[in-house]
Structure formats: C-alpha cells, structure tokens
C-alpha cells in the first residue's frame, strides 16, 4: 500500500520541521508557502538554536548572528539580563527553504486561495488556479492560518514594527516598558534598525498617521536616542501585525493537524515564538504517522498533541503574566492590568509535594508513533514523565510507595541511580536512598 500524500501549508520553522520529519519517515509530501510580505527581525534564545539543530534545519541555524547584549528597562530599572541572537527573517525564511530542498522535499512557492476538506482528503486551490490534492493536511501558516474553530484568546494585542537604515555599527537590542505597552528594538551591524511597539489593539491613530505616531513615540525614549541616534526620530516603513495570544481548542482531526502558531500563538514578550513553533512541530511527525498507520490509536495521538500544545501555551502565558506583573509603575493602566492577571492566578511552578506524585496511563512518544504507557504525574509535570534518560519512573515510584525504594535503586547503574535520586529530591523526597 502506498503512503498517503501529505500537503504542508507553510514553510516557516514549524512547517519545515514537520516536513523534514515526515520526509525521514518516507511520506510523499509537498510544501506550499508564500513568501513573507514584510521585513522583520527576531531576537531568539539559545534554546531556539538548539531546536533548529534538533529539527535538522542547519542552514536556518546558520542565519543567527553572534549573540548580542540585550538591555532591559523594566519597572524603572535597567538590567543586562542575557544575550540574544538576532535573525533576519528574510534570510532565515530563504534558508528554511534551502534546508527543505536539500532534504529532497518538494516545495512550491505559491499563495493559497482556499482549502476544501472532507473525510476523503483535501483540495487546496492556489492563486495561480492550480489545485492540489492530499490525503492529509498540515496547517503551518502561522497567524495567517484561517481562524476556524473554537479558541481561547488573550487580551487583544497589536505590534507595530518600524524599520529603517542608518550607518553601520555594533549589533545590539533592548526591551523597554512604556505606560501603554512595551517596545523591542534592535540594530544589526550593517545599519538596519528595527523598533516594535506592542500595545492594546484599540485606541490607535488612523493607519496613515501611524508612521509619524511611532516616530513621536521613539522620540520620547532616551534609550531609543542612545541606541539609534537622530535617524530613529523620522517616520519609517511600518508593518502592523496581531500579537494576541491564541490557543485552538482542537488542533487536529482524523486527517489534519495544526502546528506552530497555527495551533497556538504566544505573546511576543516571551521571545520564544520560534521555540514554541518548533516544540509542537517536532512531535507532529509521530502524531501524523500514528493517525495514518495506526488508526486504532488515533484518539490517543490527538490527545497527545492537544495536551502538549495546550500545556506549552499555558507555560508561556504564565511566564508572560509574571513578567508583566513585575512592572508596577503602571499596574492600574488597562494594558498592564489585563496582562498581569491573564490567563489565570495559578503559580508558574507548583511547590514539590512527593505525597501528590501519582502514576497514570497517558500517551507518550515512542520512536515514530504515539503509544500508551505509565507515566508519573507531579505538581510541576501535569502531563507526566515517562522516563529519565531511559529509566522508567513508574516502577521507581511504585517501589517508593511500597517501601522498597532502596532495592529498586540498587538495581540501577551508578549514573542512572544518581539521576533518579536527584529527581526524587526535587519532588520533596528527603532520604532518596543511597544503596552501595
């Protein structure tokens, strides 16, 4: 029986990662993607680079600049918290396509006009008039994907990105809180400059007035004048885009899957948009393989995907909430008040409590498919942990509950034993046992 043909809509980090994974599994597929229609720069962390490396996106990985210092002005204080890698999205998007071509993935640069889906497959109509057919569809067009289906939304947020050119100089970036939002700014060594303000979607000037309004806002910032000089005070090319956090309640079906920003999009304050896109995409090939090759486990595979997308979304949302709450100068302003209380009041990290550790059956990733296994649920890992570097935890916890932990640990080699002991200590178990 021939493998089902898969259509992947979108060649961003999520779409590219899924396509490479499906290619390795031997599926015939075609990636359809339009080029980004505006210039953009992104600052990413080391774990984004690690995710690109894990996905096999080596040309895209090479687009990251050397780490540059990032200044953070928040709550009236300035810190140099860490460094970030700056990525020119035009070069990055082109490199993603090269990674796909090198892997032998069929890639079509085209804009999708409409998608018609049914139980027997999908028809994708392109602006050129061509129609593509596929038995399975991966929606990876990011925030541009159609917003069909129930979803959760955070406070309505808009980002205005300005870009201009000035003399070359050292690369740098900064984040600054403002009374009605916050701004991220960066300068590349070749003199390309970017400034983005993120704020409530409502209450902005008319579109034609936005470049001048943004220039005025830059002129109010001593940090902007220091980082860029007088060139930043002039109106510049501008692009507006939604930054509202969105989580889809249903990120999959029997013959389709949403990944990346098309499944859940986070507030840009986290600085981890590419990371979360890769996180959902790296698991997707195994989910799709299970849906197509093991339909008896379809419900399990869909639950696995949805749970991890939702948990990742909550983690980023709570991280953003806590960072917004650190800004106390404007705590009662609508922008800050809404975001410092959303999505809930649950702590980012629940306190360890070994008495609450329990064993449940849950979907896990085993090789190239999703299966059911016993996992250990803890306060900080609500989806459960299956194993620590190959050591299954359920037998260890069962031994702990039966008063036979020392014997269970004695059966492990020294390094795995130490790893499990450290994990037990982190869960609040004091003795942890140290058999010889």
C-alpha positions as CSV (number, residue, x, y, z in Angstrom):
1,X,0.0,0.0,0.0
2,X,1.4,3.4,-1.0
3,X,2.0,6.0,1.7
4,X,-0.7,8.8,1.8
5,X,0.3,12.1,0.2
6,X,0.6,14.9,2.6
7,X,0.3,18.6,2.0
8,X,2.1,21.0,4.3
9,X,0.9,24.6,4.2
10,X,3.6,26.9,5.3
11,X,7.4,26.7,5.3
12,X,8.2,28.6,8.5
13,X,10.1,26.8,11.3
14,X,7.0,24.7,12.2
15,X,6.2,23.7,8.6
16,X,9.8,23.0,7.7
17,X,10.4,20.9,10.8
18,X,7.3,18.8,10.2
19,X,8.2,18.3,6.5
20,X,11.7,17.1,7.4
21,X,10.3,14.7,9.9
22,X,7.7,13.3,7.5
23,X,10.4,13.0,4.8
24,X,12.5,10.9,7.1
25,X,9.5,8.6,7.7
26,X,9.2,8.1,3.9
27,X,6.0,10.0,3.3
28,X,5.4,11.7,-0.1
29,X,4.7,15.3,0.6
30,X,4.5,18.8,-0.9
31,X,5.1,22.0,1.0
32,X,3.2,25.1,-0.2
33,X,4.3,28.5,1.1
34,X,4.1,32.1,0.1
35,X,7.0,34.5,0.9
36,X,6.7,36.8,3.9
37,X,5.5,40.2,2.7
38,X,7.3,42.4,5.1
39,X,10.8,42.8,6.5
40,X,11.3,41.6,10.1
41,X,13.9,40.8,12.6
42,X,13.6,38.5,15.6
43,X,15.7,38.0,18.7
44,X,15.9,34.4,19.8
45,X,17.5,32.5,22.7
46,X,19.9,29.6,22.7
47,X,17.2,27.1,23.1
48,X,15.7,28.2,19.7
49,X,19.0,27.4,18.1
50,X,19.0,24.1,19.9
51,X,15.6,23.4,18.5
52,X,16.6,24.3,14.9
53,X,19.6,21.9,15.3
54,X,17.3,19.1,16.6
55,X,15.0,19.6,13.7
56,X,17.8,19.4,11.2
57,X,17.4,22.9,10.0
58,X,21.1,23.6,9.7
59,X,21.1,26.4,7.0
60,X,18.4,28.2,9.0
61,X,20.5,27.8,12.2
62,X,23.5,29.4,10.4
63,X,21.4,32.6,10.0
64,X,21.7,33.6,13.6
65,X,24.1,36.4,14.4
66,X,26.7,36.2,17.1
67,X,25.0,36.7,20.5
68,X,24.5,40.4,21.2
69,X,23.9,42.1,24.6
70,X,20.3,42.9,25.4
71,X,19.4,45.8,27.7
72,X,16.1,45.6,29.6
73,X,14.5,48.7,31.1
74,X,11.6,47.5,33.2
75,X,9.9,48.9,36.3
76,X,12.2,51.9,36.4
77,X,15.4,49.7,36.5
78,X,17.9,48.7,33.8
79,X,19.5,45.3,33.6
80,X,21.5,43.4,31.1
81,X,19.8,40.1,31.8
82,X,21.3,38.0,29.0
83,X,22.1,37.9,25.3
84,X,20.0,37.2,22.3
85,X,20.7,36.1,18.7
86,X,19.3,38.3,16.0
87,X,17.7,36.7,13.0
88,X,16.9,38.5,9.7
89,X,13.6,36.8,8.8
90,X,14.0,37.2,5.0
91,X,17.4,35.4,5.1
92,X,16.0,32.9,7.6
93,X,12.9,32.0,5.5
94,X,15.1,31.5,2.5
95,X,17.4,29.2,4.5
96,X,14.5,27.2,5.7
97,X,13.5,26.5,2.0
98,X,17.1,25.5,1.2
99,X,17.0,23.0,4.1
100,X,13.9,21.5,2.6
101,X,15.3,21.4,-0.9
102,X,18.5,19.7,0.3
103,X,16.3,17.1,2.0
104,X,14.5,16.4,-1.3
105,X,11.2,17.9,-0.1
106,X,9.0,19.2,-3.0
107,X,8.4,22.9,-2.4
108,X,6.0,25.2,-4.2
109,X,6.2,29.0,-3.7
110,X,2.5,29.9,-4.0
111,X,-0.3,31.6,-2.2
112,X,-3.3,29.5,-1.0
113,X,-6.7,30.9,-2.1
114,X,-8.9,28.3,-0.4
115,X,-8.9,24.8,1.2
116,X,-11.8,22.3,0.9
117,X,-11.6,19.4,3.3
118,X,-13.6,16.2,3.7
119,X,-13.3,12.7,5.1
120,X,-11.6,11.6,1.8
121,X,-8.9,14.3,1.7
122,X,-8.2,17.9,0.9
123,X,-8.3,20.2,-2.1
124,X,-6.1,23.2,-2.0
125,X,-6.7,26.0,-4.5
126,X,-3.8,28.3,-5.3
127,X,-4.0,31.9,-6.6
128,X,-2.5,30.6,-9.9
129,X,-5.6,28.5,-10.4
130,X,-3.8,25.2,-9.8
131,X,-5.5,22.7,-7.4
132,X,-3.5,20.3,-5.2
133,X,-4.9,17.1,-3.6
134,X,-3.7,15.4,-0.5
135,X,-4.9,12.8,1.9
136,X,-3.5,14.6,4.9
137,X,-3.1,18.3,5.6
138,X,-0.7,20.1,7.9
139,X,-1.7,23.7,8.7
140,X,1.5,25.6,9.4
141,X,0.8,29.1,8.1
142,X,1.2,30.7,11.5
143,X,-1.1,33.5,12.5
144,X,-2.1,33.8,8.8
145,X,-3.9,30.4,9.0
146,X,-7.7,30.6,8.9
147,X,-9.2,31.1,12.3
148,X,-11.9,28.4,12.1
149,X,-12.9,26.5,15.2
150,X,-13.2,27.3,18.9
151,X,-10.2,29.0,20.5
152,X,-9.1,30.8,23.6
153,X,-7.8,34.4,23.2
154,X,-5.7,36.6,25.4
155,X,-6.0,40.4,25.6
156,X,-6.3,41.8,22.1
157,X,-2.8,43.0,21.2
158,X,-1.1,44.7,18.2
159,X,2.5,45.1,17.3
160,X,3.7,47.9,15.1
161,X,7.1,47.2,13.5
162,X,9.2,50.1,12.1
163,X,12.3,49.6,10.0
164,X,15.0,52.0,8.7
165,X,18.6,52.1,7.5
166,X,21.4,54.1,9.0
167,X,25.2,53.8,9.3
168,X,26.8,50.5,10.3
169,X,27.7,49.9,13.9
170,X,27.8,47.2,16.6
171,X,24.7,44.9,16.9
172,X,22.6,45.5,19.9
173,X,19.0,45.0,21.2
174,X,16.8,46.3,24.1
175,X,13.4,46.0,25.7
176,X,11.6,48.9,27.3
177,X,8.4,49.1,29.2
178,X,6.0,52.1,28.4
179,X,2.9,53.4,30.1
180,X,0.7,51.8,27.4
181,X,2.8,48.8,26.3
182,X,6.4,47.9,25.7
183,X,8.9,48.3,22.9
184,X,11.6,45.9,21.5
185,X,14.4,47.5,19.4
186,X,17.5,46.1,17.6
187,X,20.2,47.3,15.4
188,X,22.2,45.0,13.0
189,X,25.9,45.5,12.3
190,X,25.0,46.6,8.7
191,X,22.9,49.5,9.9
192,X,19.5,48.0,9.6
193,X,17.3,49.2,12.5
194,X,14.1,47.9,13.9
195,X,11.7,49.2,16.6
196,X,8.5,47.5,17.6
197,X,5.8,48.7,20.0
198,X,3.3,46.2,21.4
199,X,0.1,47.5,23.0
200,X,-3.6,47.2,23.1
201,X,-5.2,46.8,19.6
202,X,-7.7,49.6,20.3
203,X,-7.2,53.3,20.6
204,X,-4.5,53.8,17.9
205,X,-4.4,56.7,15.4
206,X,-5.6,56.2,11.8
207,X,-3.4,53.9,9.7
208,X,-1.9,56.8,7.6
209,X,-0.9,58.5,10.9
210,X,0.9,55.5,12.4
211,X,4.4,56.1,11.0
212,X,4.5,59.7,12.4
213,X,3.0,58.5,15.7
214,X,5.6,55.8,16.0
215,X,8.4,58.3,15.3
216,X,7.0,60.5,18.0
217,X,7.0,57.6,20.5
218,X,10.6,56.8,19.6
219,X,11.5,60.5,20.3
220,X,10.1,60.2,23.8
221,X,12.6,57.4,24.7
222,X,16.1,58.3,25.8
223,X,17.1,54.6,25.2
224,X,16.0,54.9,21.5
225,X,18.0,58.1,21.0
226,X,21.0,56.4,22.6
227,X,20.8,53.2,20.7
228,X,20.0,54.7,17.2
229,X,20.6,58.4,17.2
230,X,18.6,61.0,15.2
231,X,17.7,58.7,12.4
232,X,15.2,57.0,14.7
233,X,13.2,60.2,15.1
234,X,11.9,60.2,11.5
235,X,8.8,58.3,10.2
236,X,9.8,54.9,8.8
237,X,8.4,51.9,6.9
238,X,5.8,50.3,9.1
239,X,4.0,46.9,9.4
240,X,1.2,46.1,11.8
241,X,0.5,42.6,13.0
242,X,-1.6,40.9,15.6
243,X,0.2,39.7,18.7
244,X,-2.8,38.3,20.5
245,X,-2.2,35.0,22.3
246,X,-4.4,32.3,20.8
247,X,-4.9,28.6,21.6
248,X,-7.1,26.4,19.4
249,X,-9.3,24.0,21.3
250,X,-9.0,21.5,18.5
251,X,-5.6,21.3,16.9
252,X,-6.1,18.1,15.0
253,X,-8.6,15.9,13.2
254,X,-8.6,12.5,11.6
255,X,-6.7,13.7,8.5
256,X,-5.3,17.1,9.5
257,X,-3.1,18.8,12.1
258,X,-2.3,22.3,13.2
259,X,1.3,23.1,14.3
260,X,3.3,26.2,15.4
261,X,1.4,29.5,15.5
262,X,-1.5,27.9,13.6
263,X,-2.1,25.8,16.7
264,X,-1.2,28.3,19.4
265,X,0.4,31.7,19.2
266,X,2.0,33.4,22.2
267,X,2.6,37.0,23.3
268,X,5.9,38.2,21.8
269,X,7.1,39.3,25.2
270,X,8.3,35.7,25.8
271,X,10.7,36.0,22.9
272,X,10.1,32.3,22.2
273,X,7.7,32.2,19.3
274,X,10.1,30.2,17.1
275,X,10.8,27.8,20.1
276,X,7.1,27.1,20.7
277,X,6.6,26.6,16.9
278,X,9.4,24.0,16.9
279,X,8.1,22.3,20.0
280,X,4.8,21.4,18.5
281,X,6.3,20.6,15.2
282,X,8.9,18.2,16.4
283,X,6.3,15.9,17.9
284,X,4.0,16.2,14.8
285,X,5.5,13.6,12.5
286,X,5.0,10.9,15.1
287,X,1.4,12.1,15.7
288,X,0.7,12.1,11.9
289,X,2.4,8.7,11.5
290,X,0.1,7.3,14.2
291,X,-3.0,8.7,12.7
292,X,-2.2,7.3,9.3
293,X,-0.6,3.9,10.2
294,X,-2.3,3.1,13.5
295,X,-5.8,4.5,13.3
296,X,-6.8,2.4,16.3
297,X,-4.6,4.8,18.3
298,X,-5.9,8.0,16.6
299,X,-7.7,9.3,19.8
300,X,-4.5,8.7,21.8
301,X,-2.4,10.6,19.2
302,X,-4.7,13.5,19.0
303,X,-4.9,13.8,22.8
304,X,-1.1,13.7,23.0
305,X,-0.8,16.6,20.5
306,X,-3.6,18.7,22.1
307,X,-2.4,18.3,25.6
308,X,1.2,19.3,24.8
309,X,0.1,22.3,22.7
310,X,-2.2,23.5,25.5
311,X,0.4,22.9,28.2
312,X,3.1,24.8,26.2
313,X,0.6,27.7,25.7
314,X,-0.1,27.9,29.4
315,X,3.5,27.8,30.3
316,X,4.3,30.7,28.0
317,X,1.2,32.6,29.0
318,X,2.0,32.4,32.7
319,X,5.6,33.4,32.1
320,X,4.4,36.5,30.3
321,X,1.9,37.2,33.0
322,X,4.6,37.1,35.7
323,X,6.9,39.4,33.7
324,X,4.1,41.9,33.1
325,X,3.4,41.8,36.9
326,X,6.9,43.0,37.6
327,X,6.1,46.4,36.1
328,X,4.5,48.2,39.0
329,X,4.6,51.8,37.8
330,X,1.6,51.5,35.6
331,X,-0.1,48.5,37.3
332,X,-3.5,50.1,37.1
333,X,-3.3,51.1,33.5
334,X,-5.6,48.9,31.3
335,X,-2.7,47.4,29.3
336,X,-0.8,46.2,32.3
337,X,-3.7,45.3,34.5
338,X,-5.2,42.9,31.9
339,X,-1.9,41.1,31.1
340,X,-0.7,40.8,34.7
341,X,-3.8,38.8,35.5
342,X,-4.2,36.6,32.4
343,X,-4.6,33.6,31.8
344,X,-5.2,32.7,35.5
345,X,-3.8,33.0,39.0
346,X,-2.1,29.6,39.1
347,X,1.6,29.7,40.0
348,X,4.2,29.2,37.3
349,X,5.8,26.5,39.4
350,X,3.8,24.5,41.9
351,X,5.7,23.5,45.1
352,X,7.1,20.0,45.2
353,X,5.0,17.5,47.1
354,X,6.1,13.9,47.0
355,X,2.7,12.8,48.6
356,X,0.9,14.1,45.4
357,X,3.1,12.1,43.0
358,X,0.9,9.5,41.2
359,X,1.1,7.0,38.3
360,X,-1.4,7.2,35.4
361,X,-1.7,5.9,31.9
362,X,-1.1,8.5,29.3
363,X,0.0,8.9,25.6
364,X,3.8,9.0,25.1
365,X,6.1,9.3,22.2
366,X,7.8,6.0,21.5
367,X,10.0,6.0,18.4
368,X,7.9,7.1,15.4
369,X,4.5,6.8,16.9
370,X,2.3,7.6,19.9
371,X,1.6,4.8,22.4
372,X,0.1,4.5,25.9
373,X,2.4,4.0,28.9
374,X,2.5,4.5,32.6
375,X,3.8,8.0,33.5
376,X,4.5,9.8,36.7
377,X,2.4,13.0,37.3
378,X,3.9,15.6,39.6
379,X,3.0,19.1,40.6
380,X,5.3,20.6,38.0
381,X,4.7,18.0,35.3
382,X,0.9,17.6,35.0
383,X,1.2,15.7,31.7
384,X,3.5,13.1,33.4
385,X,7.1,11.9,33.0
386,X,7.7,8.6,31.3
387,X,11.4,8.2,31.8
388,X,14.6,9.9,32.8
389,X,17.3,9.2,30.1
390,X,15.8,5.7,29.6
391,X,14.9,4.9,33.2
392,X,11.2,4.4,33.5
393,X,9.9,6.3,36.6
394,X,6.7,4.5,37.2
395,X,8.4,1.4,38.7
396,X,10.6,3.6,40.9
397,X,7.6,5.5,42.3
398,X,5.7,2.2,42.8
399,X,8.7,0.9,44.7
400,X,8.8,4.1,46.8
401,X,5.1,3.8,47.7
402,X,5.7,0.1,48.7
403,X,8.7,1.0,50.9
404,X,11.1,-0.8,48.5
405,X,13.0,2.2,47.1
406,X,16.4,1.1,48.2
407,X,16.0,-2.2,46.4
408,X,14.8,-0.5,43.2
409,X,17.7,1.9,43.2
410,X,20.2,-0.8,43.9
411,X,19.2,-2.4,40.5
412,X,20.3,0.7,38.6
413,X,23.8,1.6,37.4
414,X,25.5,4.4,39.3
415,X,24.8,7.2,36.9
416,X,21.1,6.4,36.3
417,X,20.8,5.9,40.1
418,X,22.2,9.4,40.8
419,X,19.9,10.9,38.2
420,X,16.8,9.2,39.8
421,X,17.9,10.3,43.3
422,X,18.2,13.9,42.2
423,X,14.7,13.7,40.7
424,X,13.3,12.3,43.9
425,X,14.9,15.1,45.9
426,X,13.4,17.6,43.5
427,X,9.9,16.1,44.3
428,X,10.4,16.7,48.0
429,X,11.5,13.2,49.0
430,X,14.3,13.6,51.6
431,X,16.2,10.3,52.1
432,X,16.3,9.3,48.4
433,X,18.3,6.3,49.4
434,X,21.9,5.6,48.6
435,X,22.5,1.9,48.3
436,X,26.0,0.8,47.7
